[in-house]
Every structure is written in structure tokens, then in C-alpha cells.
């Protein structure tokens, strides 16, 4: 009976962690530009609450890296 209750508790808690709570790495965001645009837009729409979150910080770093890569390619590098 105890194991059954623990199983139900684990199942119930697993629903608490959705994809929205996931923290994306800079590399993941650089690889998926649609996701990067979505997160960047959310961060810009609510900077007071989201600016210091890991996803917003990683999105800013990914955006910066992608811009540098594009500039480097444009300059023939």
C-alpha cells in the first residue's frame, strides 16, 4: 500500500514540471531560432519579472552569439 501511495505521489508531482519551466542552454537556443525568438519576445514583454531568469539570460547570450556569427560571415570571416 505504501508503494502505491508513493507511486501516485510521484506521478502527481511529475505533472508540476512542464516544458515552460525548462531551462534551455545557449547552444539549444542557438540551434532553435524559433524558440529563441519566442523566449526573447517573452523577456522583452515583461522585463521587470523575467530579465534575471536563466532562460532570458541564456536567450540574450544566444542572440548575441548568433549576431556575432552573422557579422563574421558577412565580413568574409
Backbone as a chain_set.jsonl record, in Angstrom:
{"seq": "XXXXXXXXXXXXXXXXXXXXXXXXXXXXXXXXXXXXXXXXXXXXXXXXXXXXXXXXXXXXXXXXXXXXXXXXXXXXX", "coords": {"N": [[0.819, -1.194, 0.0], [1.965, 1.224, 0.784], [3.834, 1.613, -1.239], [2.217, 1.976, -3.417], [0.979, 4.405, -2.813], [3.245, 6.066, -2.835], [3.892, 5.863, -5.516], [1.682, 7.124, -6.73], [2.028, 9.693, -5.675], [4.473, 10.423, -6.828], [3.745, 10.422, -9.511], [1.84, 12.461, -9.536], [3.424, 14.679, -8.839], [5.1, 14.783, -11.023], [3.667, 16.04, -12.967], [3.876, 18.674, -12.302], [6.098, 19.856, -13.368], [6.522, 21.399, -16.169], [7.119, 21.928, -19.713], [7.48, 24.623, -19.959], [8.857, 25.4, -17.688], [11.362, 24.573, -18.11], [14.847, 25.01, -18.369], [16.696, 26.328, -20.886], [19.746, 25.776, -22.651], [22.394, 27.897, -23.913], [23.409, 26.902, -26.31], [21.302, 25.215, -27.145], [19.329, 27.108, -27.643], [20.533, 28.575, -29.676], [20.492, 26.716, -31.69], [17.795, 26.404, -32.202], [16.075, 28.675, -33.577], [13.463, 29.61, -33.646], [12.45, 29.015, -31.119], [14.214, 30.576, -29.659], [13.424, 33.132, -30.526], [10.832, 33.193, -29.472], [11.262, 33.04, -26.67], [12.856, 35.319, -26.307], [11.049, 37.31, -27.05], [9.09, 37.016, -25.03], [10.634, 37.751, -22.836], [11.231, 40.404, -23.405], [8.708, 41.498, -23.334], [8.049, 41.454, -20.664], [10.099, 42.624, -18.866], [10.686, 43.369, -16.221], [9.936, 41.267, -14.523], [11.072, 39.034, -15.709], [13.686, 39.445, -16.559], [16.014, 38.631, -15.127], [15.88, 35.88, -15.167], [17.056, 32.535, -15.818], [16.502, 31.561, -18.453], [16.01, 33.92, -19.922], [18.45, 35.216, -19.677], [20.12, 33.335, -20.938], [18.953, 33.383, -23.465], [19.552, 35.975, -24.28], [22.355, 35.785, -24.424], [22.6, 33.82, -26.412], [21.412, 35.112, -28.58], [23.206, 37.215, -28.93], [25.55, 35.789, -29.609], [24.736, 34.601, -32.028], [24.346, 36.886, -33.593], [26.988, 37.854, -33.716], [28.184, 35.73, -35.121], [26.831, 35.965, -37.582], [27.672, 38.53, -38.402], [30.405, 38.048, -38.666], [30.404, 36.182, -40.776], [29.339, 37.82, -42.776], [31.367, 39.612, -43.112], [33.2, 38.095, -44.322], [34.574, 36.243, -42.825]], "CA": [[0.0, 0.0, 0.0], [2.857, 2.378, 0.838], [4.455, 1.784, -2.555], [1.191, 2.5, -4.304], [0.848, 5.824, -2.492], [4.439, 6.747, -3.323], [3.768, 5.913, -6.97], [0.722, 8.183, -7.05], [2.638, 10.98, -5.34], [5.48, 10.713, -7.86], [3.022, 10.725, -10.74], [1.219, 13.767, -9.367], [4.474, 15.69, -8.861], [5.709, 14.875, -12.35], [2.869, 16.989, -13.733], [4.191, 20.031, -11.892], [7.226, 20.361, -14.135], [6.141, 21.438, -17.577], [8.143, 22.371, -20.646], [7.697, 26.048, -19.742], [9.789, 25.575, -16.581], [12.653, 24.044, -18.522], [15.887, 25.997, -18.637], [17.397, 25.985, -22.119], [21.125, 26.231, -22.72], [22.68, 28.827, -25.004], [23.542, 26.105, -27.533], [19.96, 24.783, -27.567], [18.633, 28.272, -28.188], [21.16, 28.929, -30.949], [20.09, 25.715, -32.675], [16.358, 26.533, -32.474], [15.86, 30.118, -33.621], [12.057, 29.897, -33.342], [12.363, 29.012, -29.655], [14.947, 31.757, -29.218], [12.569, 34.297, -30.773], [9.707, 33.134, -28.524], [11.739, 33.387, -25.325], [13.287, 36.712, -26.352], [9.836, 38.129, -27.064], [8.505, 36.974, -23.681], [11.504, 38.506, -21.932], [11.092, 41.832, -23.713], [7.365, 41.931, -22.956], [7.934, 41.534, -19.211], [11.486, 42.654, -18.401], [10.797, 43.502, -14.769], [9.794, 39.975, -13.862], [11.795, 37.936, -16.358], [15.035, 39.811, -17.005], [17.077, 37.895, -14.439], [15.667, 34.435, -15.205], [18.089, 31.851, -16.617], [16.156, 31.48, -19.874], [16.199, 35.232, -20.541], [19.891, 35.454, -19.743], [20.652, 32.455, -21.978], [18.451, 33.864, -24.751], [20.355, 37.144, -24.622], [23.687, 35.319, -24.825], [22.459, 33.122, -27.695], [21.15, 36.13, -29.592], [24.467, 37.921, -29.136], [26.456, 34.899, -30.331], [24.248, 34.46, -33.402], [24.639, 38.142, -34.285], [28.42, 37.882, -33.996], [28.441, 34.773, -36.197], [26.331, 36.543, -38.842], [28.569, 39.623, -38.786], [31.658, 37.44, -39.089], [30.175, 35.632, -42.119], [29.124, 38.938, -43.702], [32.657, 40.253, -43.346], [34.065, 37.135, -45.008], [35.389, 35.501, -41.863]], "C": [[0.865, 1.261, 0.0], [3.456, 2.671, -0.535], [3.464, 2.372, -3.55], [0.998, 3.999, -4.064], [2.055, 6.624, -2.981], [4.406, 6.879, -4.846], [2.813, 7.009, -7.402], [1.302, 9.566, -6.771], [3.671, 11.373, -6.397], [4.814, 11.102, -9.171], [2.399, 12.118, -10.675], [2.26, 14.878, -9.448], [5.1, 15.835, -10.239], [4.934, 15.839, -13.243], [3.168, 18.432, -13.392], [5.289, 20.662, -12.735], [6.901, 20.282, -15.61], [7.315, 21.902, -18.423], [8.441, 23.859, -20.451], [8.71, 26.308, -18.638], [11.193, 25.119, -16.935], [13.62, 25.19, -18.784], [16.684, 25.508, -19.839], [18.819, 26.529, -22.074], [21.286, 27.185, -23.898], [22.764, 28.063, -26.325], [22.19, 25.616, -28.048], [19.203, 25.934, -28.217], [19.227, 28.715, -29.518], [20.721, 27.966, -32.052], [18.623, 25.849, -33.074], [15.979, 28.012, -32.437], [14.404, 30.507, -33.359], [11.852, 29.955, -31.823], [13.078, 30.234, -29.083], [14.095, 33.013, -29.39], [11.41, 34.351, -29.786], [10.149, 33.584, -27.134], [12.173, 34.85, -25.268], [12.088, 37.653, -26.314], [9.186, 38.172, -25.684], [9.323, 37.822, -22.713], [11.371, 40.01, -22.162], [9.723, 42.365, -23.317], [7.199, 42.093, -21.447], [9.336, 41.581, -18.591], [11.631, 42.741, -16.887], [10.767, 42.173, -14.052], [10.72, 38.91, -14.433], [13.264, 38.217, -16.665], [16.13, 38.948, -16.391], [16.879, 36.384, -14.44], [16.73, 33.786, -16.085], [17.76, 31.797, -18.108], [16.352, 32.822, -20.577], [17.684, 35.557, -20.667], [20.521, 34.606, -20.85], [20.189, 32.893, -23.366], [19.236, 35.096, -25.197], [21.749, 36.747, -25.103], [23.631, 34.626, -26.188], [22.234, 34.115, -28.826], [22.44, 36.875, -29.934], [25.436, 37.067, -29.959], [26.035, 34.743, -31.794], [24.523, 35.729, -34.208], [26.122, 38.246, -34.645], [28.793, 36.93, -35.123], [28.002, 35.331, -37.545], [27.23, 37.676, -39.319], [29.884, 39.07, -39.312], [31.534, 36.866, -40.501], [30.028, 36.755, -43.149], [30.441, 39.633, -44.053], [33.666, 39.309, -44.008], [34.925, 36.309, -44.099], [34.959, 34.12, -41.626]], "O": [[0.556, 2.238, -0.682], [3.571, 3.827, -0.94], [3.832, 3.167, -4.415], [0.869, 4.77, -5.015], [1.9, 7.736, -3.485], [4.843, 7.891, -5.395], [3.104, 7.749, -8.342], [1.089, 10.5, -7.544], [3.73, 12.531, -6.81], [5.273, 12.013, -9.859], [2.431, 12.863, -11.654], [2.006, 15.914, -10.062], [5.584, 16.913, -10.583], [5.5, 16.398, -14.182], [2.755, 19.333, -14.122], [5.389, 21.887, -12.802], [6.997, 19.219, -16.224], [8.379, 22.228, -17.898], [9.549, 24.307, -20.749], [9.367, 27.349, -18.651], [12.115, 25.267, -16.134], [13.246, 26.215, -19.355], [17.267, 24.424, -19.82], [19.066, 27.605, -21.529], [20.419, 27.268, -24.768], [22.249, 28.525, -27.343], [21.957, 25.602, -29.257], [18.519, 25.748, -29.223], [18.501, 29.181, -30.395], [20.595, 28.359, -33.212], [18.247, 25.447, -34.174], [15.607, 28.536, -31.388], [14.137, 31.617, -32.899], [11.164, 30.84, -31.315], [12.598, 30.851, -28.132], [14.05, 33.862, -28.499], [11.045, 35.427, -29.313], [9.489, 34.408, -26.5], [11.889, 35.544, -24.292], [12.113, 38.674, -25.626], [8.778, 39.237, -25.22], [8.766, 38.526, -21.871], [11.397, 40.793, -21.212], [9.584, 43.546, -22.999], [6.296, 42.8, -20.999], [9.716, 40.664, -17.864], [12.606, 42.235, -16.331], [11.493, 41.971, -13.078], [11.113, 37.984, -13.723], [14.007, 37.295, -17.0], [17.08, 38.576, -17.08], [17.633, 35.669, -13.78], [17.248, 34.425, -17.002], [18.65, 31.97, -18.941], [16.814, 32.855, -21.718], [18.112, 36.12, -21.675], [21.356, 35.096, -21.611], [20.943, 32.789, -24.334], [19.548, 35.233, -26.38], [22.261, 37.307, -26.072], [24.514, 34.823, -27.022], [22.806, 33.972, -29.907], [22.722, 37.131, -31.105], [26.068, 37.563, -30.893], [26.878, 34.751, -32.691], [24.893, 35.651, -35.38], [26.471, 38.673, -35.745], [29.612, 37.264, -35.98], [28.715, 35.19, -38.539], [27.522, 37.774, -40.511], [30.418, 39.573, -40.3], [32.432, 37.033, -41.326], [30.538, 36.648, -44.264], [30.603, 40.171, -45.148], [34.823, 39.667, -44.226], [35.912, 35.724, -44.545], [35.577, 33.409, -40.834]]}, "num_chains": 1, "name": "protein.A"}
